[in-house]
């Protein structure tokens, strides 16, 4: 092994939000996690709804924003009738009818 190129290996303390902590080796000094094997529903057998970041609310806000943008875009298209430019096909059909 070459000397001086490898990071220093520390004893890492991992702390969960439930209060559980355990040690392992890593280049970090400490790590905080939201969920661990002590409180995860898969390991405990208890069903628990975890929505720490408000993901459902965030999704609903995105959907409302998307709907409002669609209605804004439709109203812009309807109001932009004065900027209407006929296509070449429409111009050709008008000239051939006259």
Backbone atoms as SQL, in Angstrom:
CREATE TABLE atoms (id INTEGER PRIMARY KEY, chain TEXT, resi INTEGER, resn TEXT, atom TEXT, x REAL, y REAL, z REAL);
INSERT INTO atoms VALUES
  (1, 'A', 1, 'UNK', 'N', 0.829, -1.184, 0.000),
  (2, 'A', 1, 'UNK', 'CA', 0.000, 0.000, 0.000),
  (3, 'A', 1, 'UNK', 'C', 0.873, 1.246, 0.000),
  (4, 'A', 2, 'UNK', 'N', 0.455, 2.237, -0.787),
  (5, 'A', 2, 'UNK', 'CA', 1.175, 3.500, -0.778),
  (6, 'A', 2, 'UNK', 'C', 0.816, 4.270, 0.478),
  (7, 'A', 3, 'UNK', 'N', 1.774, 4.963, 1.027),
  (8, 'A', 3, 'UNK', 'CA', 1.540, 5.741, 2.233),
  (9, 'A', 3, 'UNK', 'C', 1.067, 7.140, 1.865),
  (10, 'A', 4, 'UNK', 'N', 0.145, 7.660, 2.664),
  (11, 'A', 4, 'UNK', 'CA', -0.298, 9.034, 2.512),
  (12, 'A', 4, 'UNK', 'C', -1.434, 9.263, 1.527),
  (13, 'A', 5, 'UNK', 'N', -1.929, 8.220, 0.843),
  (14, 'A', 5, 'UNK', 'CA', -3.009, 8.442, -0.112),
  (15, 'A', 5, 'UNK', 'C', -4.357, 7.910, 0.391),
  (16, 'A', 6, 'UNK', 'N', -4.352, 7.135, 1.441),
  (17, 'A', 6, 'UNK', 'CA', -5.585, 6.550, 1.948),
  (18, 'A', 6, 'UNK', 'C', -6.162, 7.418, 3.055),
  (19, 'A', 7, 'UNK', 'N', -7.507, 7.587, 3.079),
  (20, 'A', 7, 'UNK', 'CA', -8.114, 8.388, 4.140),
  (21, 'A', 7, 'UNK', 'C', -8.026, 7.678, 5.486),
  (22, 'A', 8, 'UNK', 'N', -8.069, 8.466, 6.542),
  (23, 'A', 8, 'UNK', 'CA', -7.989, 7.916, 7.890),
  (24, 'A', 8, 'UNK', 'C', -9.328, 7.274, 8.248),
  (25, 'A', 9, 'UNK', 'N', -9.277, 6.077, 8.800),
  (26, 'A', 9, 'UNK', 'CA', -10.465, 5.338, 9.181),
  (27, 'A', 9, 'UNK', 'C', -10.792, 5.639, 10.640),
  (28, 'A', 10, 'UNK', 'N', -12.005, 6.174, 10.871),
  (29, 'A', 10, 'UNK', 'CA', -12.459, 6.544, 12.217),
  (30, 'A', 10, 'UNK', 'C', -13.534, 5.585, 12.698),
  (31, 'A', 11, 'UNK', 'N', -13.791, 5.620, 13.982),
  (32, 'A', 11, 'UNK', 'CA', -14.942, 4.920, 14.541),
  (33, 'A', 11, 'UNK', 'C', -16.147, 5.841, 14.377),
  (34, 'A', 12, 'UNK', 'N', -17.138, 5.383, 13.636),
  (35, 'A', 12, 'UNK', 'CA', -18.316, 6.178, 13.300),
  (36, 'A', 12, 'UNK', 'C', -19.461, 5.820, 14.226),
  (37, 'A', 13, 'UNK', 'N', -20.111, 6.818, 14.793),
  (38, 'A', 13, 'UNK', 'CA', -21.298, 6.606, 15.605),
  (39, 'A', 13, 'UNK', 'C', -22.514, 6.992, 14.774),
  (40, 'A', 14, 'UNK', 'N', -23.390, 6.034, 14.507),
  (41, 'A', 14, 'UNK', 'CA', -24.620, 6.276, 13.753),
  (42, 'A', 14, 'UNK', 'C', -25.747, 6.433, 14.763),
  (43, 'A', 15, 'UNK', 'N', -26.456, 7.562, 14.682),
  (44, 'A', 15, 'UNK', 'CA', -27.548, 7.868, 15.613),
  (45, 'A', 15, 'UNK', 'C', -28.837, 8.006, 14.823),
  (46, 'A', 16, 'UNK', 'N', -29.875, 7.287, 15.260),
  (47, 'A', 16, 'UNK', 'CA', -31.188, 7.341, 14.629),
  (48, 'A', 16, 'UNK', 'C', -32.065, 8.362, 15.353),
  (49, 'A', 17, 'UNK', 'N', -33.126, 8.825, 14.686),
  (50, 'A', 17, 'UNK', 'CA', -34.071, 9.748, 15.320),
  (51, 'A', 17, 'UNK', 'C', -34.813, 9.098, 16.482),
  (52, 'A', 18, 'UNK', 'N', -34.910, 7.773, 16.479),
  (53, 'A', 18, 'UNK', 'CA', -35.604, 7.080, 17.572),
  (54, 'A', 18, 'UNK', 'C', -34.744, 7.002, 18.828),
  (55, 'A', 19, 'UNK', 'N', -33.465, 7.354, 18.727),
  (56, 'A', 19, 'UNK', 'CA', -32.575, 7.324, 19.880),
  (57, 'A', 19, 'UNK', 'C', -31.576, 6.186, 19.851),
  (58, 'A', 20, 'UNK', 'N', -31.765, 5.238, 18.966),
  (59, 'A', 20, 'UNK', 'CA', -30.847, 4.109, 18.848),
  (60, 'A', 20, 'UNK', 'C', -29.530, 4.584, 18.239),
  (61, 'A', 21, 'UNK', 'N', -28.422, 4.062, 18.730),
  (62, 'A', 21, 'UNK', 'CA', -27.119, 4.397, 18.150),
  (63, 'A', 21, 'UNK', 'C', -26.230, 3.160, 18.170),
  (64, 'A', 22, 'UNK', 'N', -25.342, 3.093, 17.201),
  (65, 'A', 22, 'UNK', 'CA', -24.387, 1.997, 17.128),
  (66, 'A', 22, 'UNK', 'C', -23.129, 2.496, 16.442),
  (67, 'A', 23, 'UNK', 'N', -22.061, 1.734, 16.573),
  (68, 'A', 23, 'UNK', 'CA', -20.761, 2.153, 16.050),
  (69, 'A', 23, 'UNK', 'C', -20.302, 1.236, 14.931),
  (70, 'A', 24, 'UNK', 'N', -19.568, 1.825, 13.997),
  (71, 'A', 24, 'UNK', 'CA', -18.950, 1.100, 12.897),
  (72, 'A', 24, 'UNK', 'C', -17.714, 1.886, 12.462),
  (73, 'A', 25, 'UNK', 'N', -17.047, 1.456, 11.428),
  (74, 'A', 25, 'UNK', 'CA', -15.854, 2.156, 10.937),
  (75, 'A', 25, 'UNK', 'C', -16.166, 2.887, 9.642),
  (76, 'A', 26, 'UNK', 'N', -15.654, 4.095, 9.526),
  (77, 'A', 26, 'UNK', 'CA', -15.848, 4.891, 8.329),
  (78, 'A', 26, 'UNK', 'C', -14.865, 6.043, 8.333),
  (79, 'A', 27, 'UNK', 'N', -14.827, 6.783, 7.229),
  (80, 'A', 27, 'UNK', 'CA', -13.994, 7.976, 7.169),
  (81, 'A', 27, 'UNK', 'C', -14.709, 9.166, 7.794),
  (82, 'A', 28, 'UNK', 'N', -16.018, 9.045, 8.056),
  (83, 'A', 28, 'UNK', 'CA', -16.783, 10.086, 8.734),
  (84, 'A', 28, 'UNK', 'C', -16.621, 9.950, 10.240),
  (85, 'A', 29, 'UNK', 'N', -17.025, 10.993, 10.974),
  (86, 'A', 29, 'UNK', 'CA', -16.926, 10.910, 12.427),
  (87, 'A', 29, 'UNK', 'C', -18.276, 10.610, 13.068),
  (88, 'A', 30, 'UNK', 'N', -19.377, 11.108, 12.486),
  (89, 'A', 30, 'UNK', 'CA', -20.708, 10.801, 13.008),
  (90, 'A', 30, 'UNK', 'C', -21.720, 10.895, 11.874),
  (91, 'A', 31, 'UNK', 'N', -22.862, 10.227, 12.049),
  (92, 'A', 31, 'UNK', 'CA', -23.895, 10.186, 11.026),
  (93, 'A', 31, 'UNK', 'C', -25.245, 10.098, 11.715),
  (94, 'A', 32, 'UNK', 'N', -26.197, 10.934, 11.292),
  (95, 'A', 32, 'UNK', 'CA', -27.561, 10.897, 11.805),
  (96, 'A', 32, 'UNK', 'C', -28.474, 10.368, 10.714),
  (97, 'A', 33, 'UNK', 'N', -29.328, 9.395, 11.061),
  (98, 'A', 33, 'UNK', 'CA', -30.265, 8.808, 10.109),
  (99, 'A', 33, 'UNK', 'C', -31.683, 8.986, 10.617),
  (100, 'A', 34, 'UNK', 'N', -32.660, 8.937, 9.703),
  (101, 'A', 34, 'UNK', 'CA', -34.060, 9.107, 10.070),
  (102, 'A', 34, 'UNK', 'C', -34.687, 7.821, 10.587),
  (103, 'A', 35, 'UNK', 'N', -34.242, 6.697, 10.061),
  (104, 'A', 35, 'UNK', 'CA', -34.878, 5.427, 10.410),
  (105, 'A', 35, 'UNK', 'C', -33.801, 4.338, 10.428),
  (106, 'A', 36, 'UNK', 'N', -33.935, 3.397, 11.356),
  (107, 'A', 36, 'UNK', 'CA', -32.947, 2.322, 11.483),
  (108, 'A', 36, 'UNK', 'C', -33.675, 0.989, 11.629),
  (109, 'A', 37, 'UNK', 'N', -32.931, -0.073, 11.815),
  (110, 'A', 37, 'UNK', 'CA', -33.544, -1.395, 11.939),
  (111, 'A', 37, 'UNK', 'C', -34.321, -1.539, 13.239),
  (112, 'A', 38, 'UNK', 'N', -34.065, -0.660, 14.196),
  (113, 'A', 38, 'UNK', 'CA', -34.776, -0.708, 15.470),
  (114, 'A', 38, 'UNK', 'C', -36.189, -0.144, 15.346),
  (115, 'A', 39, 'UNK', 'N', -36.402, 0.791, 14.420),
  (116, 'A', 39, 'UNK', 'CA', -37.709, 1.428, 14.302),
  (117, 'A', 39, 'UNK', 'C', -38.339, 1.263, 12.918),
  (118, 'A', 40, 'UNK', 'N', -37.676, 0.610, 11.956),
  (119, 'A', 40, 'UNK', 'CA', -38.228, 0.423, 10.620),
  (120, 'A', 40, 'UNK', 'C', -39.355, -0.601, 10.660),
  (121, 'A', 41, 'UNK', 'N', -40.495, -0.322, 9.987),
  (122, 'A', 41, 'UNK', 'CA', -41.642, -1.228, 10.021),
  (123, 'A', 41, 'UNK', 'C', -41.340, -2.634, 9.512),
  (124, 'A', 42, 'UNK', 'N', -40.422, -2.782, 8.573),
  (125, 'A', 42, 'UNK', 'CA', -40.095, -4.108, 8.050),
  (126, 'A', 42, 'UNK', 'C', -39.502, -4.990, 9.142),
  (127, 'A', 43, 'UNK', 'N', -38.648, -4.426, 9.980),
  (128, 'A', 43, 'UNK', 'CA', -37.993, -5.201, 11.019),
  (129, 'A', 43, 'UNK', 'C', -38.837, -5.328, 12.281),
  (130, 'A', 44, 'UNK', 'N', -39.660, -4.325, 12.583),
  (131, 'A', 44, 'UNK', 'CA', -40.460, -4.362, 13.813),
  (132, 'A', 44, 'UNK', 'C', -41.774, -5.105, 13.625),
  (133, 'A', 45, 'UNK', 'N', -42.297, -5.146, 12.391),
  (134, 'A', 45, 'UNK', 'CA', -43.579, -5.794, 12.147),
  (135, 'A', 45, 'UNK', 'C', -44.747, -4.864, 12.386),
  (136, 'A', 46, 'UNK', 'N', -44.514, -3.659, 12.861),
  (137, 'A', 46, 'UNK', 'CA', -45.569, -2.672, 13.083),
  (138, 'A', 46, 'UNK', 'C', -45.646, -1.754, 11.877),
  (139, 'A', 47, 'UNK', 'N', -46.889, -1.489, 11.442),
  (140, 'A', 47, 'UNK', 'CA', -47.052, -0.577, 10.327),
  (141, 'A', 47, 'UNK', 'C', -46.988, 0.843, 10.850),
  (142, 'A', 48, 'UNK', 'N', -46.179, 1.642, 10.211),
  (143, 'A', 48, 'UNK', 'CA', -45.987, 3.018, 10.666),
  (144, 'A', 48, 'UNK', 'C', -45.879, 3.890, 9.433),
  (145, 'A', 49, 'UNK', 'N', -46.672, 4.952, 9.374),
  (146, 'A', 49, 'UNK', 'CA', -46.643, 5.867, 8.242),
  (147, 'A', 49, 'UNK', 'C', -45.574, 6.917, 8.492),
  (148, 'A', 50, 'UNK', 'N', -44.583, 6.958, 7.611),
  (149, 'A', 50, 'UNK', 'CA', -43.478, 7.899, 7.761),
  (150, 'A', 50, 'UNK', 'C', -43.549, 8.902, 6.615),
  (151, 'A', 51, 'UNK', 'N', -43.875, 10.147, 6.932),
  (152, 'A', 51, 'UNK', 'CA', -43.927, 11.217, 5.948),
  (153, 'A', 51, 'UNK', 'C', -43.190, 12.409, 6.543),
  (154, 'A', 52, 'UNK', 'N', -41.891, 12.256, 6.706),
  (155, 'A', 52, 'UNK', 'CA', -41.103, 13.256, 7.422),
  (156, 'A', 52, 'UNK', 'C', -40.949, 14.550, 6.645),
  (157, 'A', 53, 'UNK', 'N', -40.927, 14.481, 5.338),
  (158, 'A', 53, 'UNK', 'CA', -40.697, 15.675, 4.546),
  (159, 'A', 53, 'UNK', 'C', -41.982, 16.266, 3.990),
  (160, 'A', 54, 'UNK', 'N', -43.132, 15.709, 4.338),
  (161, 'A', 54, 'UNK', 'CA', -44.379, 16.204, 3.783),
  (162, 'A', 54, 'UNK', 'C', -44.466, 15.921, 2.296),
  (163, 'A', 55, 'UNK', 'N', -44.082, 14.737, 1.888),
  (164, 'A', 55, 'UNK', 'CA', -44.014, 14.406, 0.467),
  (165, 'A', 55, 'UNK', 'C', -45.383, 14.461, -0.194),
  (166, 'A', 56, 'UNK', 'N', -46.418, 14.047, 0.543),
  (167, 'A', 56, 'UNK', 'CA', -47.762, 14.071, -0.028),
  (168, 'A', 56, 'UNK', 'C', -48.200, 15.511, -0.252),
  (169, 'A', 57, 'UNK', 'N', -47.971, 16.373, 0.731),
  (170, 'A', 57, 'UNK', 'CA', -48.315, 17.779, 0.583),
  (171, 'A', 57, 'UNK', 'C', -47.530, 18.422, -0.551),
  (172, 'A', 58, 'UNK', 'N', -46.269, 18.064, -0.671),
  (173, 'A', 58, 'UNK', 'CA', -45.417, 18.595, -1.727),
  (174, 'A', 58, 'UNK', 'C', -45.969, 18.174, -3.092),
  (175, 'A', 59, 'UNK', 'N', -46.400, 16.918, -3.208),
  (176, 'A', 59, 'UNK', 'CA', -46.964, 16.426, -4.458),
  (177, 'A', 59, 'UNK', 'C', -48.258, 17.158, -4.794),
  (178, 'A', 60, 'UNK', 'N', -49.110, 17.369, -3.795),
  (179, 'A', 60, 'UNK', 'CA', -50.377, 18.074, -4.031),
  (180, 'A', 60, 'UNK', 'C', -50.126, 19.506, -4.484),
  (181, 'A', 61, 'UNK', 'N', -49.128, 20.182, -3.876),
  (182, 'A', 61, 'UNK', 'CA', -48.799, 21.542, -4.295),
  (183, 'A', 61, 'UNK', 'C', -48.319, 21.571, -5.742),
  (184, 'A', 62, 'UNK', 'N', -47.511, 20.574, -6.134),
  (185, 'A', 62, 'UNK', 'CA', -47.038, 20.511, -7.514),
  (186, 'A', 62, 'UNK', 'C', -48.200, 20.316, -8.480),
  (187, 'A', 63, 'UNK', 'N', -49.152, 19.457, -8.111),
  (188, 'A', 63, 'UNK', 'CA', -50.301, 19.211, -8.979),
  (189, 'A', 63, 'UNK', 'C', -51.150, 20.468, -9.132),
  (190, 'A', 64, 'UNK', 'N', -51.382, 21.203, -8.030),
  (191, 'A', 64, 'UNK', 'CA', -52.150, 22.440, -8.100),
  (192, 'A', 64, 'UNK', 'C', -51.440, 23.472, -8.962),
  (193, 'A', 65, 'UNK', 'N', -50.131, 23.569, -8.826),
  (194, 'A', 65, 'UNK', 'CA', -49.351, 24.502, -9.626),
  (195, 'A', 65, 'UNK', 'C', -49.431, 24.141, -11.106),
  (196, 'A', 66, 'UNK', 'N', -49.356, 22.861, -11.408),
  (197, 'A', 66, 'UNK', 'CA', -49.444, 22.414, -12.799),
  (198, 'A', 66, 'UNK', 'C', -50.819, 22.746, -13.387),
  (199, 'A', 67, 'UNK', 'N', -51.877, 22.536, -12.612),
  (200, 'A', 67, 'UNK', 'CA', -53.227, 22.852, -13.090),
  (201, 'A', 67, 'UNK', 'C', -53.378, 24.338, -13.336),
  (202, 'A', 68, 'UNK', 'N', -52.852, 25.162, -12.436),
  (203, 'A', 68, 'UNK', 'CA', -52.967, 26.608, -12.619),
  (204, 'A', 68, 'UNK', 'C', -52.160, 27.067, -13.832),
  (205, 'A', 69, 'UNK', 'N', -51.002, 26.443, -14.081),
  (206, 'A', 69, 'UNK', 'CA', -50.212, 26.791, -15.262),
  (207, 'A', 69, 'UNK', 'C', -50.935, 26.419, -16.544),
  (208, 'A', 70, 'UNK', 'N', -51.654, 25.299, -16.540),
  (209, 'A', 70, 'UNK', 'CA', -52.399, 24.878, -17.723),
  (210, 'A', 70, 'UNK', 'C', -53.502, 25.882, -18.012),
  (211, 'A', 71, 'UNK', 'N', -54.226, 26.320, -16.998),
  (212, 'A', 71, 'UNK', 'CA', -55.301, 27.292, -17.214),
  (213, 'A', 71, 'UNK', 'C', -54.736, 28.640, -17.655),
  (214, 'A', 72, 'UNK', 'N', -53.575, 29.036, -17.128),
  (215, 'A', 72, 'UNK', 'CA', -52.948, 30.290, -17.555),
  (216, 'A', 72, 'UNK', 'C', -52.549, 30.206, -19.022),
  (217, 'A', 73, 'UNK', 'N', -51.978, 29.083, -19.418),
  (218, 'A', 73, 'UNK', 'CA', -51.551, 28.911, -20.801),
  (219, 'A', 73, 'UNK', 'C', -52.742, 28.907, -21.757),
  (220, 'A', 74, 'UNK', 'N', -53.855, 28.295, -21.342),
  (221, 'A', 74, 'UNK', 'CA', -55.049, 28.292, -22.186),
  (222, 'A', 74, 'UNK', 'C', -55.589, 29.698, -22.355),
  (223, 'A', 75, 'UNK', 'N', -55.624, 30.475, -21.258),
  (224, 'A', 75, 'UNK', 'CA', -56.136, 31.835, -21.351),
  (225, 'A', 75, 'UNK', 'C', -55.219, 32.705, -22.203),
  (226, 'A', 76, 'UNK', 'N', -53.915, 32.475, -22.151),
  (227, 'A', 76, 'UNK', 'CA', -52.984, 33.229, -22.988),
  (228, 'A', 76, 'UNK', 'C', -53.220, 32.918, -24.458),
  (229, 'A', 77, 'UNK', 'N', -53.462, 31.650, -24.783),
  (230, 'A', 77, 'UNK', 'CA', -53.697, 31.269, -26.167),
  (231, 'A', 77, 'UNK', 'C', -54.989, 31.883, -26.687),
  (232, 'A', 78, 'UNK', 'N', -56.017, 31.929, -25.833),
  (233, 'A', 78, 'UNK', 'CA', -57.297, 32.505, -26.247),
  (234, 'A', 78, 'UNK', 'C', -57.170, 34.010, -26.438),
  (235, 'A', 79, 'UNK', 'N', -56.416, 34.662, -25.601),
  (236, 'A', 79, 'UNK', 'CA', -56.258, 36.111, -25.683),
  (237, 'A', 79, 'UNK', 'C', -55.289, 36.530, -26.779),
  (238, 'A', 80, 'UNK', 'N', -54.505, 35.629, -27.272),
  (239, 'A', 80, 'UNK', 'CA', -53.511, 35.976, -28.286),
  (240, 'A', 80, 'UNK', 'C', -54.093, 35.850, -29.697),
  (241, 'A', 81, 'UNK', 'N', -55.403, 36.012, -29.850),
  (242, 'A', 81, 'UNK', 'CA', -56.043, 35.936, -31.157),
  (243, 'A', 81, 'UNK', 'C', -55.585, 37.043, -32.078),
  (244, 'A', 82, 'UNK', 'N', -55.213, 38.187, -31.534),
  (245, 'A', 82, 'UNK', 'CA', -54.754, 39.293, -32.369),
  (246, 'A', 82, 'UNK', 'C', -53.391, 38.995, -32.980),
  (247, 'A', 83, 'UNK', 'N', -52.659, 38.089, -32.428),
  (248, 'A', 83, 'UNK', 'CA', -51.344, 37.712, -32.941),
  (249, 'A', 83, 'UNK', 'C', -51.425, 36.501, -33.864),
  (250, 'A', 84, 'UNK', 'N', -52.608, 36.218, -34.343),
  (251, 'A', 84, 'UNK', 'CA', -52.823, 35.042, -35.173),
  (252, 'A', 84, 'UNK', 'C', -52.136, 35.220, -36.516),
  (253, 'A', 85, 'UNK', 'N', -51.360, 34.214, -36.908),
  (254, 'A', 85, 'UNK', 'CA', -50.700, 34.209, -38.202),
  (255, 'A', 85, 'UNK', 'C', -51.168, 32.967, -38.945),
  (256, 'A', 86, 'UNK', 'N', -51.785, 33.144, -40.094),
  (257, 'A', 86, 'UNK', 'CA', -52.272, 31.974, -40.831),
  (258, 'A', 86, 'UNK', 'C', -51.109, 31.163, -41.386),
  (259, 'A', 87, 'UNK', 'N', -51.351, 29.884, -41.518),
  (260, 'A', 87, 'UNK', 'CA', -50.328, 29.006, -42.070),
  (261, 'A', 87, 'UNK', 'C', -50.273, 29.171, -43.581),
  (262, 'A', 88, 'UNK', 'N', -49.232, 28.667, -44.185),
  (263, 'A', 88, 'UNK', 'CA', -49.100, 28.753, -45.633),
  (264, 'A', 88, 'UNK', 'C', -50.237, 28.015, -46.338),
  (265, 'A', 89, 'UNK', 'N', -50.682, 26.945, -45.752),
  (266, 'A', 89, 'UNK', 'CA', -51.783, 26.171, -46.343),
  (267, 'A', 89, 'UNK', 'C', -53.056, 27.007, -46.374),
  (268, 'A', 90, 'UNK', 'N', -53.330, 27.732, -45.278),
  (269, 'A', 90, 'UNK', 'CA', -54.526, 28.576, -45.224),
  (270, 'A', 90, 'UNK', 'C', -54.427, 29.719, -46.232),
  (271, 'A', 91, 'UNK', 'N', -53.255, 30.304, -46.368),
  (272, 'A', 91, 'UNK', 'CA', -53.071, 31.386, -47.338),
  (273, 'A', 91, 'UNK', 'C', -53.261, 30.861, -48.760),
  (274, 'A', 92, 'UNK', 'N', -52.712, 29.716, -49.023),
  (275, 'A', 92, 'UNK', 'CA', -52.844, 29.112, -50.344),
  (276, 'A', 92, 'UNK', 'C', -54.321, 28.812, -50.667),
  (277, 'A', 93, 'UNK', 'N', -55.046, 28.264, -49.681),
  (278, 'A', 93, 'UNK', 'CA', -56.459, 27.943, -49.893),
  (279, 'A', 93, 'UNK', 'C', -57.278, 29.196, -50.109),
  (280, 'A', 94, 'UNK', 'N', -56.968, 30.296, -49.434),
  (281, 'A', 94, 'UNK', 'CA', -57.685, 31.555, -49.629),
  (282, 'A', 94, 'UNK', 'C', -57.443, 32.096, -51.020),
  (283, 'A', 95, 'UNK', 'N', -56.196, 32.027, -51.504),
  (284, 'A', 95, 'UNK', 'CA', -55.870, 32.544, -52.822),
  (285, 'A', 95, 'UNK', 'C', -56.497, 31.691, -53.929),
  (286, 'A', 96, 'UNK', 'N', -56.566, 30.397, -53.719),
  (287, 'A', 96, 'UNK', 'CA', -57.134, 29.526, -54.740),
  (288, 'A', 96, 'UNK', 'C', -58.669, 29.668, -54.797),
  (289, 'A', 97, 'UNK', 'N', -59.314, 30.026, -53.684),
  (290, 'A', 97, 'UNK', 'CA', -60.769, 30.216, -53.648),
  (291, 'A', 97, 'UNK', 'C', -61.159, 31.531, -54.307),
  (292, 'A', 98, 'UNK', 'N', -60.288, 32.515, -54.311),
  (293, 'A', 98, 'UNK', 'CA', -60.603, 33.840, -54.867),
  (294, 'A', 98, 'UNK', 'C', -60.358, 33.857, -56.304);
